Amino acid sequence: MAYDFPIKRLLFTEVLTLHLKHKEKFAKDLWLNNGNQFIVLNQKVLENPKCVAKRFLSKLIKVKNSDKDSLNSMLRIIYKGPP
């Protein structure tokens, strides 16, 4: 169990993703607010001397604005993966 979500190791070589189906509840204002909070959190983590992802987080923080285009740029960096 990981965070109360049951998981099981499956014998596949390709990536398999499971997602709980639910009604879409998207609100642009909430998304932008969460994105702004994510930026603030990254800044706090980066300031921690024990941070081991400084290069990656620095890349994210360079995309500072909390507008839609900036958050989508951050998503592209995250999806691409760590350097």
HTML snippet that shows the backbone in 3Dmol.js (N, CA, C, O; Angstrom):
<script src="https://3Dmol.org/build/3Dmol-min.js"></script>
<div id="view" style="width:600px;height:400px;position:relative"></div>
<script>
const pdb = `
ATOM      1  N   MET A   1       0.837  -1.181   0.000  1.00  0.00           N
ATOM      2  CA  MET A   1       0.000   0.000   0.000  1.00  0.00           C
ATOM      3  C   MET A   1       0.885   1.248   0.000  1.00  0.00           C
ATOM      4  O   MET A   1       1.848   1.338   0.761  1.00  0.00           O
ATOM      5  N   ALA A   2       0.553   2.185  -0.843  1.00  0.00           N
ATOM      6  CA  ALA A   2       1.278   3.447  -0.896  1.00  0.00           C
ATOM      7  C   ALA A   2       0.262   4.568  -0.765  1.00  0.00           C
ATOM      8  O   ALA A   2      -0.551   4.779  -1.664  1.00  0.00           O
ATOM      9  N   TYR A   3       0.302   5.277   0.334  1.00  0.00           N
ATOM     10  CA  TYR A   3      -0.657   6.350   0.578  1.00  0.00           C
ATOM     11  C   TYR A   3      -2.101   5.864   0.447  1.00  0.00           C
ATOM     12  O   TYR A   3      -2.934   6.517  -0.182  1.00  0.00           O
ATOM     13  N   ASP A   4      -2.377   4.723   1.041  1.00  0.00           N
ATOM     14  CA  ASP A   4      -3.723   4.123   1.044  1.00  0.00           C
ATOM     15  C   ASP A   4      -4.226   3.735  -0.342  1.00  0.00           C
ATOM     16  O   ASP A   4      -5.424   3.519  -0.524  1.00  0.00           O
ATOM     17  N   PHE A   5      -3.342   3.646  -1.304  1.00  0.00           N
ATOM     18  CA  PHE A   5      -3.733   3.214  -2.645  1.00  0.00           C
ATOM     19  C   PHE A   5      -3.049   1.879  -2.913  1.00  0.00           C
ATOM     20  O   PHE A   5      -1.820   1.815  -2.958  1.00  0.00           O
ATOM     21  N   PRO A   6      -3.825   0.816  -3.091  1.00  0.00           N
ATOM     22  CA  PRO A   6      -3.188  -0.491  -3.274  1.00  0.00           C
ATOM     23  C   PRO A   6      -2.458  -0.568  -4.616  1.00  0.00           C
ATOM     24  O   PRO A   6      -3.004  -0.201  -5.657  1.00  0.00           O
ATOM     25  N   ILE A   7      -1.241  -1.042  -4.573  1.00  0.00           N
ATOM     26  CA  ILE A   7      -0.479  -1.220  -5.802  1.00  0.00           C
ATOM     27  C   ILE A   7       0.095  -2.625  -5.824  1.00  0.00           C
ATOM     28  O   ILE A   7       0.319  -3.229  -4.775  1.00  0.00           O
ATOM     29  N   LYS A   8       0.328  -3.132  -7.002  1.00  0.00           N
ATOM     30  CA  LYS A   8       0.880  -4.467  -7.162  1.00  0.00           C
ATOM     31  C   LYS A   8       1.892  -4.413  -8.293  1.00  0.00           C
ATOM     32  O   LYS A   8       1.630  -3.824  -9.342  1.00  0.00           O
ATOM     33  N   ARG A   9       3.034  -5.019  -8.082  1.00  0.00           N
ATOM     34  CA  ARG A   9       4.037  -5.056  -9.133  1.00  0.00           C
ATOM     35  C   ARG A   9       3.549  -6.024 -10.217  1.00  0.00           C
ATOM     36  O   ARG A   9       3.257  -7.188  -9.944  1.00  0.00           O
ATOM     37  N   LEU A  10       3.470  -5.526 -11.430  1.00  0.00           N
ATOM     38  CA  LEU A  10       3.035  -6.337 -12.561  1.00  0.00           C
ATOM     39  C   LEU A  10       4.248  -6.688 -13.407  1.00  0.00           C
ATOM     40  O   LEU A  10       5.194  -5.905 -13.496  1.00  0.00           O
ATOM     41  N   LEU A  11       4.223  -7.822 -14.006  1.00  0.00           N
ATOM     42  CA  LEU A  11       5.362  -8.294 -14.792  1.00  0.00           C
ATOM     43  C   LEU A  11       5.269  -7.810 -16.235  1.00  0.00           C
ATOM     44  O   LEU A  11       5.041  -8.600 -17.151  1.00  0.00           O
ATOM     45  N   PHE A  12       5.448  -6.512 -16.426  1.00  0.00           N
ATOM     46  CA  PHE A  12       5.438  -5.909 -17.750  1.00  0.00           C
ATOM     47  C   PHE A  12       6.749  -5.158 -17.955  1.00  0.00           C
ATOM     48  O   PHE A  12       7.332  -4.643 -17.001  1.00  0.00           O
ATOM     49  N   THR A  13       7.201  -5.098 -19.186  1.00  0.00           N
ATOM     50  CA  THR A  13       8.418  -4.336 -19.461  1.00  0.00           C
ATOM     51  C   THR A  13       8.084  -2.896 -19.860  1.00  0.00           C
ATOM     52  O   THR A  13       8.929  -2.012 -19.723  1.00  0.00           O
ATOM     53  N   GLU A  14       6.875  -2.649 -20.349  1.00  0.00           N
ATOM     54  CA  GLU A  14       6.494  -1.289 -20.708  1.00  0.00           C
ATOM     55  C   GLU A  14       5.780  -0.631 -19.526  1.00  0.00           C
ATOM     56  O   GLU A  14       5.335  -1.306 -18.598  1.00  0.00           O
ATOM     57  N   VAL A  15       5.683   0.676 -19.578  1.00  0.00           N
ATOM     58  CA  VAL A  15       5.059   1.430 -18.494  1.00  0.00           C
ATOM     59  C   VAL A  15       3.558   1.194 -18.513  1.00  0.00           C
ATOM     60  O   VAL A  15       2.922   1.241 -19.566  1.00  0.00           O
ATOM     61  N   LEU A  16       3.013   0.945 -17.358  1.00  0.00           N
ATOM     62  CA  LEU A  16       1.575   0.745 -17.211  1.00  0.00           C
ATOM     63  C   LEU A  16       1.086   1.709 -16.139  1.00  0.00           C
ATOM     64  O   LEU A  16       1.624   1.736 -15.032  1.00  0.00           O
ATOM     65  N   THR A  17       0.074   2.494 -16.461  1.00  0.00           N
ATOM     66  CA  THR A  17      -0.442   3.470 -15.517  1.00  0.00           C
ATOM     67  C   THR A  17      -1.904   3.167 -15.233  1.00  0.00           C
ATOM     68  O   THR A  17      -2.689   2.925 -16.150  1.00  0.00           O
ATOM     69  N   LEU A  18      -2.258   3.181 -13.972  1.00  0.00           N
ATOM     70  CA  LEU A  18      -3.646   2.989 -13.562  1.00  0.00           C
ATOM     71  C   LEU A  18      -4.152   4.299 -12.992  1.00  0.00           C
ATOM     72  O   LEU A  18      -3.432   4.986 -12.267  1.00  0.00           O
ATOM     73  N   HIS A  19      -5.383   4.647 -13.315  1.00  0.00           N
ATOM     74  CA  HIS A  19      -5.944   5.901 -12.833  1.00  0.00           C
ATOM     75  C   HIS A  19      -7.393   5.654 -12.441  1.00  0.00           C
ATOM     76  O   HIS A  19      -8.155   5.038 -13.186  1.00  0.00           O
ATOM     77  N   LEU A  20      -7.759   6.134 -11.283  1.00  0.00           N
ATOM     78  CA  LEU A  20      -9.130   6.022 -10.822  1.00  0.00           C
ATOM     79  C   LEU A  20     -10.013   6.944 -11.654  1.00  0.00           C
ATOM     80  O   LEU A  20      -9.780   8.151 -11.710  1.00  0.00           O
ATOM     81  N   LYS A  21     -11.021   6.376 -12.297  1.00  0.00           N
ATOM     82  CA  LYS A  21     -11.905   7.177 -13.128  1.00  0.00           C
ATOM     83  C   LYS A  21     -12.842   8.007 -12.238  1.00  0.00           C
ATOM     84  O   LYS A  21     -13.430   7.493 -11.286  1.00  0.00           O
ATOM     85  N   HIS A  22     -12.967   9.290 -12.566  1.00  0.00           N
ATOM     86  CA  HIS A  22     -13.808  10.195 -11.800  1.00  0.00           C
ATOM     87  C   HIS A  22     -14.310  11.296 -12.717  1.00  0.00           C
ATOM     88  O   HIS A  22     -13.807  11.481 -13.826  1.00  0.00           O
ATOM     89  N   LYS A  23     -15.297  12.016 -12.241  1.00  0.00           N
ATOM     90  CA  LYS A  23     -15.807  13.147 -13.017  1.00  0.00           C
ATOM     91  C   LYS A  23     -14.734  14.224 -13.070  1.00  0.00           C
ATOM     92  O   LYS A  23     -14.029  14.463 -12.090  1.00  0.00           O
ATOM     93  N   GLU A  24     -14.618  14.865 -14.216  1.00  0.00           N
ATOM     94  CA  GLU A  24     -13.641  15.941 -14.350  1.00  0.00           C
ATOM     95  C   GLU A  24     -14.134  17.165 -13.589  1.00  0.00           C
ATOM     96  O   GLU A  24     -15.254  17.637 -13.784  1.00  0.00           O
ATOM     97  N   LYS A  25     -13.269  17.659 -12.721  1.00  0.00           N
ATOM     98  CA  LYS A  25     -13.603  18.846 -11.932  1.00  0.00           C
ATOM     99  C   LYS A  25     -12.475  19.844 -12.103  1.00  0.00           C
ATOM    100  O   LYS A  25     -11.635  19.998 -11.216  1.00  0.00           O
ATOM    101  N   PHE A  26     -12.452  20.510 -13.224  1.00  0.00           N
ATOM    102  CA  PHE A  26     -11.368  21.436 -13.545  1.00  0.00           C
ATOM    103  C   PHE A  26     -11.841  22.862 -13.379  1.00  0.00           C
ATOM    104  O   PHE A  26     -12.896  23.245 -13.885  1.00  0.00           O
ATOM    105  N   ALA A  27     -11.057  23.637 -12.668  1.00  0.00           N
ATOM    106  CA  ALA A  27     -11.324  25.065 -12.531  1.00  0.00           C
ATOM    107  C   ALA A  27     -10.008  25.786 -12.809  1.00  0.00           C
ATOM    108  O   ALA A  27      -9.011  25.555 -12.125  1.00  0.00           O
ATOM    109  N   LYS A  28     -10.010  26.652 -13.806  1.00  0.00           N
ATOM    110  CA  LYS A  28      -8.787  27.342 -14.203  1.00  0.00           C
ATOM    111  C   LYS A  28      -8.171  28.130 -13.045  1.00  0.00           C
ATOM    112  O   LYS A  28      -6.954  28.105 -12.860  1.00  0.00           O
ATOM    113  N   ASP A  29      -8.994  28.821 -12.274  1.00  0.00           N
ATOM    114  CA  ASP A  29      -8.475  29.601 -11.148  1.00  0.00           C
ATOM    115  C   ASP A  29      -7.783  28.708 -10.122  1.00  0.00           C
ATOM    116  O   ASP A  29      -6.721  29.056  -9.607  1.00  0.00           O
ATOM    117  N   LEU A  30      -8.379  27.570  -9.831  1.00  0.00           N
ATOM    118  CA  LEU A  30      -7.789  26.632  -8.879  1.00  0.00           C
ATOM    119  C   LEU A  30      -6.474  26.085  -9.428  1.00  0.00           C
ATOM    120  O   LEU A  30      -5.498  25.954  -8.689  1.00  0.00           O
ATOM    121  N   TRP A  31      -6.446  25.766 -10.718  1.00  0.00           N
ATOM    122  CA  TRP A  31      -5.237  25.253 -11.355  1.00  0.00           C
ATOM    123  C   TRP A  31      -4.106  26.273 -11.284  1.00  0.00           C
ATOM    124  O   TRP A  31      -2.966  25.925 -10.978  1.00  0.00           O
ATOM    125  N   LEU A  32      -4.428  27.542 -11.569  1.00  0.00           N
ATOM    126  CA  LEU A  32      -3.417  28.598 -11.501  1.00  0.00           C
ATOM    127  C   LEU A  32      -2.942  28.816 -10.060  1.00  0.00           C
ATOM    128  O   LEU A  32      -1.753  29.028  -9.823  1.00  0.00           O
ATOM    129  N   ASN A  33      -3.865  28.764  -9.106  1.00  0.00           N
ATOM    130  CA  ASN A  33      -3.508  28.927  -7.701  1.00  0.00           C
ATOM    131  C   ASN A  33      -2.603  27.778  -7.241  1.00  0.00           C
ATOM    132  O   ASN A  33      -1.603  28.007  -6.560  1.00  0.00           O
ATOM    133  N   ASN A  34      -2.951  26.560  -7.610  1.00  0.00           N
ATOM    134  CA  ASN A  34      -2.107  25.407  -7.252  1.00  0.00           C
ATOM    135  C   ASN A  34      -0.733  25.522  -7.909  1.00  0.00           C
ATOM    136  O   ASN A  34       0.278  25.164  -7.305  1.00  0.00           O
ATOM    137  N   GLY A  35      -0.698  26.014  -9.129  1.00  0.00           N
ATOM    138  CA  GLY A  35       0.580  26.212  -9.815  1.00  0.00           C
ATOM    139  C   GLY A  35       1.447  27.225  -9.082  1.00  0.00           C
ATOM    140  O   GLY A  35       2.657  27.036  -8.960  1.00  0.00           O
ATOM    141  N   ASN A  36       0.836  28.295  -8.596  1.00  0.00           N
ATOM    142  CA  ASN A  36       1.568  29.308  -7.837  1.00  0.00           C
ATOM    143  C   ASN A  36       2.103  28.711  -6.536  1.00  0.00           C
ATOM    144  O   ASN A  36       3.240  28.982  -6.149  1.00  0.00           O
ATOM    145  N   GLN A  37       1.291  27.905  -5.866  1.00  0.00           N
ATOM    146  CA  GLN A  37       1.736  27.238  -4.638  1.00  0.00           C
ATOM    147  C   GLN A  37       2.880  26.263  -4.927  1.00  0.00           C
ATOM    148  O   GLN A  37       3.796  26.116  -4.118  1.00  0.00           O
ATOM    149  N   PHE A  38       2.822  25.609  -6.069  1.00  0.00           N
ATOM    150  CA  PHE A  38       3.879  24.684  -6.478  1.00  0.00           C
ATOM    151  C   PHE A  38       5.206  25.435  -6.662  1.00  0.00           C
ATOM    152  O   PHE A  38       6.263  24.946  -6.264  1.00  0.00           O
ATOM    153  N   ILE A  39       5.137  26.615  -7.263  1.00  0.00           N
ATOM    154  CA  ILE A  39       6.338  27.437  -7.462  1.00  0.00           C
ATOM    155  C   ILE A  39       6.928  27.835  -6.105  1.00  0.00           C
ATOM    156  O   ILE A  39       8.139  27.741  -5.903  1.00  0.00           O
ATOM    157  N   VAL A  40       6.073  28.278  -5.176  1.00  0.00           N
ATOM    158  CA  VAL A  40       6.531  28.676  -3.841  1.00  0.00           C
ATOM    159  C   VAL A  40       7.169  27.482  -3.122  1.00  0.00           C
ATOM    160  O   VAL A  40       8.213  27.616  -2.485  1.00  0.00           O
ATOM    161  N   LEU A  41       6.529  26.317  -3.233  1.00  0.00           N
ATOM    162  CA  LEU A  41       7.074  25.107  -2.604  1.00  0.00           C
ATOM    163  C   LEU A  41       8.446  24.768  -3.179  1.00  0.00           C
ATOM    164  O   LEU A  41       9.367  24.430  -2.435  1.00  0.00           O
ATOM    165  N   ASN A  42       8.584  24.857  -4.494  1.00  0.00           N
ATOM    166  CA  ASN A  42       9.882  24.576  -5.123  1.00  0.00           C
ATOM    167  C   ASN A  42      10.959  25.528  -4.620  1.00  0.00           C
ATOM    168  O   ASN A  42      12.098  25.117  -4.397  1.00  0.00           O
ATOM    169  N   GLN A  43      10.608  26.791  -4.442  1.00  0.00           N
ATOM    170  CA  GLN A  43      11.579  27.766  -3.939  1.00  0.00           C
ATOM    171  C   GLN A  43      12.017  27.397  -2.525  1.00  0.00           C
ATOM    172  O   GLN A  43      13.199  27.497  -2.198  1.00  0.00           O
ATOM    173  N   LYS A  44      11.071  26.970  -1.681  1.00  0.00           N
ATOM    174  CA  LYS A  44      11.401  26.582  -0.308  1.00  0.00           C
ATOM    175  C   LYS A  44      12.291  25.344  -0.292  1.00  0.00           C
ATOM    176  O   LYS A  44      13.263  25.287   0.461  1.00  0.00           O
ATOM    177  N   VAL A  45      11.965  24.355  -1.118  1.00  0.00           N
ATOM    178  CA  VAL A  45      12.765  23.133  -1.177  1.00  0.00           C
ATOM    179  C   VAL A  45      14.168  23.453  -1.673  1.00  0.00           C
ATOM    180  O   VAL A  45      15.147  22.913  -1.159  1.00  0.00           O
ATOM    181  N   LEU A  46      14.268  24.314  -2.654  1.00  0.00           N
ATOM    182  CA  LEU A  46      15.566  24.688  -3.216  1.00  0.00           C
ATOM    183  C   LEU A  46      16.455  25.384  -2.181  1.00  0.00           C
ATOM    184  O   LEU A  46      17.677  25.239  -2.213  1.00  0.00           O
ATOM    185  N   GLU A  47      15.846  26.132  -1.272  1.00  0.00           N
ATOM    186  CA  GLU A  47      16.606  26.827  -0.234  1.00  0.00           C
ATOM    187  C   GLU A  47      17.157  25.879   0.833  1.00  0.00           C
ATOM    188  O   GLU A  47      18.063  26.253   1.578  1.00  0.00           O
ATOM    189  N   ASN A  48      16.629  24.673   0.916  1.00  0.00           N
ATOM    190  CA  ASN A  48      17.078  23.695   1.904  1.00  0.00           C
ATOM    191  C   ASN A  48      18.460  23.182   1.508  1.00  0.00           C
ATOM    192  O   ASN A  48      18.637  22.700   0.389  1.00  0.00           O
ATOM    193  N   PRO A  49      19.441  23.275   2.403  1.00  0.00           N
ATOM    194  CA  PRO A  49      20.798  22.822   2.061  1.00  0.00           C
ATOM    195  C   PRO A  49      20.878  21.327   1.731  1.00  0.00           C
ATOM    196  O   PRO A  49      21.824  20.884   1.078  1.00  0.00           O
ATOM    197  N   LYS A  50      19.896  20.559   2.176  1.00  0.00           N
ATOM    198  CA  LYS A  50      19.904  19.117   1.902  1.00  0.00           C
ATOM    199  C   LYS A  50      19.269  18.766   0.554  1.00  0.00           C
ATOM    200  O   LYS A  50      19.200  17.592   0.188  1.00  0.00           O
ATOM    201  N   CYS A  51      18.812  19.764  -0.172  1.00  0.00           N
ATOM    202  CA  CYS A  51      18.172  19.540  -1.470  1.00  0.00           C
ATOM    203  C   CYS A  51      19.157  18.893  -2.442  1.00  0.00           C
ATOM    204  O   CYS A  51      20.270  19.385  -2.628  1.00  0.00           O
ATOM    205  N   VAL A  52      18.739  17.789  -3.057  1.00  0.00           N
ATOM    206  CA  VAL A  52      19.611  17.085  -4.003  1.00  0.00           C
ATOM    207  C   VAL A  52      19.172  17.301  -5.455  1.00  0.00           C
ATOM    208  O   VAL A  52      19.758  16.727  -6.373  1.00  0.00           O
ATOM    209  N   ALA A  53      18.158  18.114  -5.659  1.00  0.00           N
ATOM    210  CA  ALA A  53      17.645  18.339  -7.014  1.00  0.00           C
ATOM    211  C   ALA A  53      17.754  19.809  -7.394  1.00  0.00           C
ATOM    212  O   ALA A  53      16.855  20.350  -8.038  1.00  0.00           O
ATOM    213  N   LYS A  54      18.828  20.449  -7.007  1.00  0.00           N
ATOM    214  CA  LYS A  54      18.978  21.893  -7.225  1.00  0.00           C
ATOM    215  C   LYS A  54      18.908  22.283  -8.701  1.00  0.00           C
ATOM    216  O   LYS A  54      18.258  23.267  -9.053  1.00  0.00           O
ATOM    217  N   ARG A  55      19.574  21.518  -9.559  1.00  0.00           N
ATOM    218  CA  ARG A  55      19.593  21.867 -10.983  1.00  0.00           C
ATOM    219  C   ARG A  55      18.189  21.768 -11.589  1.00  0.00           C
ATOM    220  O   ARG A  55      17.758  22.639 -12.343  1.00  0.00           O
ATOM    221  N   PHE A  56      17.497  20.695 -11.243  1.00  0.00           N
ATOM    222  CA  PHE A  56      16.151  20.475 -11.774  1.00  0.00           C
ATOM    223  C   PHE A  56      15.175  21.537 -11.257  1.00  0.00           C
ATOM    224  O   PHE A  56      14.421  22.120 -12.037  1.00  0.00           O
ATOM    225  N   LEU A  57      15.190  21.786  -9.945  1.00  0.00           N
ATOM    226  CA  LEU A  57      14.282  22.783  -9.375  1.00  0.00           C
ATOM    227  C   LEU A  57      14.614  24.186  -9.864  1.00  0.00           C
ATOM    228  O   LEU A  57      13.715  25.003 -10.062  1.00  0.00           O
ATOM    229  N   SER A  58      15.892  24.470 -10.058  1.00  0.00           N
ATOM    230  CA  SER A  58      16.282  25.779 -10.590  1.00  0.00           C
ATOM    231  C   SER A  58      15.692  25.995 -11.972  1.00  0.00           C
ATOM    232  O   SER A  58      15.262  27.098 -12.309  1.00  0.00           O
ATOM    233  N   LYS A  59      15.673  24.933 -12.770  1.00  0.00           N
ATOM    234  CA  LYS A  59      15.068  25.009 -14.105  1.00  0.00           C
ATOM    235  C   LYS A  59      13.580  25.343 -14.000  1.00  0.00           C
ATOM    236  O   LYS A  59      13.059  26.153 -14.767  1.00  0.00           O
ATOM    237  N   LEU A  60      12.903  24.704 -13.036  1.00  0.00           N
ATOM    238  CA  LEU A  60      11.471  24.963 -12.866  1.00  0.00           C
ATOM    239  C   LEU A  60      11.218  26.388 -12.389  1.00  0.00           C
ATOM    240  O   LEU A  60      10.294  27.052 -12.857  1.00  0.00           O
ATOM    241  N   ILE A  61      12.038  26.847 -11.465  1.00  0.00           N
ATOM    242  CA  ILE A  61      11.827  28.176 -10.892  1.00  0.00           C
ATOM    243  C   ILE A  61      12.101  29.280 -11.910  1.00  0.00           C
ATOM    244  O   ILE A  61      11.546  30.373 -11.795  1.00  0.00           O
ATOM    245  N   LYS A  62      12.942  29.012 -12.897  1.00  0.00           N
ATOM    246  CA  LYS A  62      13.191  30.014 -13.941  1.00  0.00           C
ATOM    247  C   LYS A  62      11.910  30.359 -14.686  1.00  0.00           C
ATOM    248  O   LYS A  62      11.778  31.459 -15.222  1.00  0.00           O
ATOM    249  N   VAL A  63      10.969  29.425 -14.723  1.00  0.00           N
ATOM    250  CA  VAL A  63       9.667  29.657 -15.346  1.00  0.00           C
ATOM    251  C   VAL A  63       8.760  30.190 -14.240  1.00  0.00           C
ATOM    252  O   VAL A  63       7.865  29.482 -13.778  1.00  0.00           O
ATOM    253  N   LYS A  64       8.984  31.432 -13.815  1.00  0.00           N
ATOM    254  CA  LYS A  64       8.400  31.951 -12.576  1.00  0.00           C
ATOM    255  C   LYS A  64       6.923  32.308 -12.624  1.00  0.00           C
ATOM    256  O   LYS A  64       6.214  32.060 -11.649  1.00  0.00           O
ATOM    257  N   ASN A  65       6.442  32.868 -13.694  1.00  0.00           N
ATOM    258  CA  ASN A  65       5.068  33.365 -13.706  1.00  0.00           C
ATOM    259  C   ASN A  65       4.081  32.240 -13.443  1.00  0.00           C
ATOM    260  O   ASN A  65       4.338  31.089 -13.794  1.00  0.00           O
ATOM    261  N   SER A  66       2.967  32.568 -12.834  1.00  0.00           N
ATOM    262  CA  SER A  66       1.966  31.543 -12.558  1.00  0.00           C
ATOM    263  C   SER A  66       0.832  31.600 -13.582  1.00  0.00           C
ATOM    264  O   SER A  66      -0.298  31.212 -13.285  1.00  0.00           O
ATOM    265  N   ASP A  67       1.137  32.085 -14.787  1.00  0.00           N
ATOM    266  CA  ASP A  67       0.111  32.080 -15.822  1.00  0.00           C
ATOM    267  C   ASP A  67       0.101  30.718 -16.516  1.00  0.00           C
ATOM    268  O   ASP A  67       0.977  29.883 -16.288  1.00  0.00           O
ATOM    269  N   LYS A  68      -0.889  30.515 -17.353  1.00  0.00           N
ATOM    270  CA  LYS A  68      -1.089  29.213 -17.997  1.00  0.00           C
ATOM    271  C   LYS A  68       0.127  28.777 -18.813  1.00  0.00           C
ATOM    272  O   LYS A  68       0.551  27.625 -18.711  1.00  0.00           O
ATOM    273  N   ASP A  69       0.690  29.664 -19.611  1.00  0.00           N
ATOM    274  CA  ASP A  69       1.826  29.305 -20.459  1.00  0.00           C
ATOM    275  C   ASP A  69       3.039  28.894 -19.625  1.00  0.00           C
ATOM    276  O   ASP A  69       3.739  27.940 -19.965  1.00  0.00           O
ATOM    277  N   SER A  70       3.284  29.618 -18.537  1.00  0.00           N
ATOM    278  CA  SER A  70       4.421  29.289 -17.678  1.00  0.00           C
ATOM    279  C   SER A  70       4.220  27.937 -17.013  1.00  0.00           C
ATOM    280  O   SER A  70       5.149  27.131 -16.950  1.00  0.00           O
ATOM    281  N   LEU A  71       3.008  27.680 -16.514  1.00  0.00           N
ATOM    282  CA  LEU A  71       2.747  26.395 -15.869  1.00  0.00           C
ATOM    283  C   LEU A  71       2.839  25.251 -16.866  1.00  0.00           C
ATOM    284  O   LEU A  71       3.323  24.171 -16.528  1.00  0.00           O
ATOM    285  N   ASN A  72       2.381  25.476 -18.086  1.00  0.00           N
ATOM    286  CA  ASN A  72       2.515  24.437 -19.108  1.00  0.00           C
ATOM    287  C   ASN A  72       3.983  24.194 -19.445  1.00  0.00           C
ATOM    288  O   ASN A  72       4.369  23.060 -19.732  1.00  0.00           O
ATOM    289  N   SER A  73       4.803  25.237 -19.415  1.00  0.00           N
ATOM    290  CA  SER A  73       6.241  25.072 -19.636  1.00  0.00           C
ATOM    291  C   SER A  73       6.851  24.228 -18.518  1.00  0.00           C
ATOM    292  O   SER A  73       7.698  23.371 -18.769  1.00  0.00           O
ATOM    293  N   MET A  74       6.412  24.476 -17.279  1.00  0.00           N
ATOM    294  CA  MET A  74       6.899  23.673 -16.156  1.00  0.00           C
ATOM    295  C   MET A  74       6.492  22.214 -16.329  1.00  0.00           C
ATOM    296  O   MET A  74       7.283  21.310 -16.061  1.00  0.00           O
ATOM    297  N   LEU A  75       5.278  21.988 -16.768  1.00  0.00           N
ATOM    298  CA  LEU A  75       4.816  20.622 -16.989  1.00  0.00           C
ATOM    299  C   LEU A  75       5.673  19.902 -18.027  1.00  0.00           C
ATOM    300  O   LEU A  75       6.016  18.733 -17.856  1.00  0.00           O
ATOM    301  N   ARG A  76       6.012  20.605 -19.096  1.00  0.00           N
ATOM    302  CA  ARG A  76       6.859  19.993 -20.130  1.00  0.00           C
ATOM    303  C   ARG A  76       8.226  19.603 -19.564  1.00  0.00           C
ATOM    304  O   ARG A  76       8.769  18.553 -19.910  1.00  0.00           O
ATOM    305  N   ILE A  77       8.779  20.454 -18.691  1.00  0.00           N
ATOM    306  CA  ILE A  77      10.068  20.137 -18.064  1.00  0.00           C
ATOM    307  C   ILE A  77       9.923  18.904 -17.172  1.00  0.00           C
ATOM    308  O   ILE A  77      10.781  18.022 -17.184  1.00  0.00           O
ATOM    309  N   ILE A  78       8.839  18.844 -16.403  1.00  0.00           N
ATOM    310  CA  ILE A  78       8.619  17.711 -15.499  1.00  0.00           C
ATOM    311  C   ILE A  78       8.402  16.431 -16.292  1.00  0.00           C
ATOM    312  O   ILE A  78       8.968  15.394 -15.946  1.00  0.00           O
ATOM    313  N   TYR A  79       7.603  16.478 -17.336  1.00  0.00           N
ATOM    314  CA  TYR A  79       7.346  15.297 -18.139  1.00  0.00           C
ATOM    315  C   TYR A  79       8.609  14.800 -18.823  1.00  0.00           C
ATOM    316  O   TYR A  79       8.795  13.597 -19.010  1.00  0.00           O
ATOM    317  N   LYS A  80       9.473  15.732 -19.194  1.00  0.00           N
ATOM    318  CA  LYS A  80      10.729  15.360 -19.832  1.00  0.00           C
ATOM    319  C   LYS A  80      11.616  14.579 -18.866  1.00  0.00           C
ATOM    320  O   LYS A  80      12.359  13.684 -19.270  1.00  0.00           O
ATOM    321  N   GLY A  81      11.527  14.931 -17.593  1.00  0.00           N
ATOM    322  CA  GLY A  81      12.292  14.234 -16.561  1.00  0.00           C
ATOM    323  C   GLY A  81      13.492  15.023 -16.121  1.00  0.00           C
ATOM    324  O   GLY A  81      13.847  16.035 -16.726  1.00  0.00           O
ATOM    325  N   PRO A  82      14.124  14.545 -15.047  1.00  0.00           N
ATOM    326  CA  PRO A  82      15.309  15.239 -14.534  1.00  0.00           C
ATOM    327  C   PRO A  82      16.441  15.248 -15.543  1.00  0.00           C
ATOM    328  O   PRO A  82      16.536  14.357 -16.387  1.00  0.00           O
ATOM    329  N   PRO A  83      17.310  16.268 -15.455  1.00  0.00           N
ATOM    330  CA  PRO A  83      18.427  16.358 -16.405  1.00  0.00           C
ATOM    331  C   PRO A  83      19.446  15.237 -16.192  1.00  0.00           C
ATOM    332  O   PRO A  83      20.446  15.167 -16.907  1.00  0.00           O
TER     333      PRO A  83
END
`;
const viewer = $3Dmol.createViewer("view");
viewer.addModel(pdb, "pdb");
viewer.setStyle({}, {cartoon: {color: "spectrum"}});
viewer.zoomTo();
viewer.render();
</script>
